Structures are given as structure tokens and as C-alpha cells.
Amino acid sequence: MSLDEDAPALQILPSSTPGIARSPIPRRRDGTRIAVAPAPAAPASTPAPTPAPTQVAAQVGAQIPGGADPQAEQLLAELVTRLGAPRVTDIDPASLTPGTRLVQLGVYDDEAAARNAWETITARFPSFLESRGRIVEPATSGGRVFYRLRAAGFSDEPEARRFCTMLLAENVDCIPTLIR
């Protein structure tokens, strides 16, 4: 007994079924056939024209195989915008004024490790750090140089504490600090 014998027969739903008229239809692939129910007569009002697929593809530098799919193009454009490399704003520690609220995200042996930690945190929580400035500050203690990784962009102590609470809940070190 094969799985095909137990499977119910597939039905083709008419495009008048709610949700079907706007559902994407898979593109035809070589050697396969796609069955589509005939569409009802066009409504009295015609929708606004959608941009050509090549317009969006050209903007994002992509090629869309098999022809136009405006819905897929729109999704692709959104994803490229959202998933593009986040902009990191490096802040010089010397430029910070007393009273500036920060959070400390860790202490590292070298500057490269601190910057890599920022990238790791950003990859895990992109929306947390997207509007924050990165500060990699060298410090010395006991004759040893280390690097503090901090984030700026907090208006007050409660905002910095809320930010740390969210990261601590995900097992990421975070300590609210104040420049004195």
C-alpha cells in the first residue's frame, strides 16, 4: 500500500473562492503542468498597474527567473531592505559627556573581539541595536589592557535598564552605566 492510495483526491478550487484570487500561483517548470481554474470576468474597476518586475529586480540587483510576479518582487525588495547590512555608528569614547547613559555589553582582550561580539549580538537581536551607537573603549586595570563594549543612545536610566532586562532574559551580559 503506497501513500498515494491513502491521499484524498486533489481538487482545483475556482478563483472565486475567497483568498484564492490573491494567492500566488507557482510558476510553470519544465516538464510539469499547472492546472488553474478559469478566472471569472474582470470586475468593473481595474486595479492600479503594478511596477514591472525588472524595476524592482534592478533596484536590488537580482534577476527573477520565469517572468513577472509583483507580489514576490515586493517581498524581495522588503527583505533586501530589512536584511541589508546594518549600519553601525562608532562613537569615540572621548566625545561622551558626563551624564551620558550607556550599557556595557562585555569586556574583551582585544578590540577585534569586542567588535565581533557587537556583530554577534546584532545578528541575534537586530532590532535591539539598530539605533544604538557602538563604543569600543580601551581601559587598563592591574597593568592589563582590555576593551569595553558599550552601546549608546539611551535617554535615561530606566530606558537603559529596560534594554538590559531584555538582553539579560536572553542570557546576554548587559550592565547600565553612566559616564561621570
N, C-alpha and C positions, 0 to 999 in steps of 0.2 A: 504494500500500500504506500503510495507516494503522497507528498504534501499537497500536490495539485488536486488529488481526488477529494481531499477534505476541504479545500478552499472554496468559498462561495463564488459563484459566477460574478465577474465584474460587470458593472452597469455603467453606461455612459449617461451622465446627468446632463440635462439640457442647460444651456447657458442662461435660461430664465430663472434657474434655481438661485435663491439668494446666496451671495458670496461667490458664485461660480463665474459670473460675468467679469469680475475683477481679479480672479485667481490667475496666476501666471500659468501659461501653457508651456510645457517643456519644448525646447527646440527639437526639430527633427534631426535625428542622427542617421548616418549612412546605414542602410540595411534594416531600419526599423520604421514602423508606421505608427502614427499618432491618430487616434480617432477623435474627432471633435464633432459635437452635435451642431447643426446649423444654427447660427445666431438669428434671433428674431429681427424684424425690420428695425431700422435705425430710429431712435427717438426723434421727436420734433426738433429738439435743440441739440446741436453738435457740441461736443466738448472742445475746450481750447486746445490748439495744437501743442504737442509736446516737442521739446528740443530734439534734434536729430542725435542718434546715438554717437556719432562721431564727434559731436560738440563736447559731450561730457568725457568721452574717451580721450580726446585730445587734451582736455584740461588736466586729466590725471595721468596722462602718458600711457594709457592702456589700449589694447585692442580688444574689441568684443567679437568673439567668433560667432558666426552663424547669423548675423543680422541684428535688427533693432529689438531692443527690449527696454523701453523707457523706465519702467519700474526698477529693473535691475541696475540700470545706469544711475538712477537717483541714489539707490542704496550704495553702489560702489563709490560714488562721489562723497557721500556722507562718511563712509568707512575710511576712505583715504584721508579726509579732513580730520577725523577723530583719531585715527591711528598713526598719523604722521608723527615724526619725531617731535617730542615735546620740547618747547623752548625752555632752556634753563637760564635763569638770571643769576650770575655770580655776583655776590656783593663783597666788597672789600671790607674786612673786619674793622679797619681803621676809620671807615666812614660812618660807623654806627655811633649814634649819640647816646649819652646816658638816658636811661628810661625806656630804651627800645626793648620790646618784648620779643623773645626768640624761644625756640625749643631746641634742645640738644638731642640729636638722634644717635650719637655714638662718639667714641674716641678711637682713633686708628693710628697705627705705627707710621704710616706714610700718607701723603696727600692723595696718591692714586687710589689707595684702598678706601679712603673717605669718599672720593668721587664715585667709585664703583658702588659703594653702599647706597649713595643717593640714587643711582640708576636702578639698583635692585628694589629699593623702596618705591620708587616711581613706577616701576613695572608692575609691582603688586597692587599699588593703590594710586593709579594715575590721577584721579580727581582730587586726592588729598594734597598733592604738592604742585599742581599745575599753576597756581597763582602765587606760589611762595618763592622767595629768593634763597639761593644756596650760599652758605657761608662755610668755607673750609679755613679754620683758624689754627695756625701753629701755636703751640704752648709748650712750656718747659716746666718739668717738675722733677726734682731729685737728679738734675743733670740730664734727664732724658727728654727728647723732643717727641711730641705726639701731635696729632691733628684732631681738632674738634669738628664734628659735622653738625651744623646747625641750620635751622630754617627760619627765615624772617617773614614778616607780613601779617603780624597779629596786632589787632587794635588794642587789646587789653589782656590782663591776666586770665580772666575767665575763658576767653576765646582760645588762648594757648593751652589752658588746662583741658578744655573740651577736645581739642585736637589730639593732645597726648592720650586722653582717655580712649579715643577711637583706636589709636595705634597700639596702645598697651593691651587692649582687648584682643588684638591680632598678634600678640607676642613680639611686638617691635618696641625696642627701647625708646623712650621719649621722656625728657625732663624739661618742664617750663623753666626758662631763665630770664634774667633781666640784666641789661648792660648797666653797669654802675660807673 
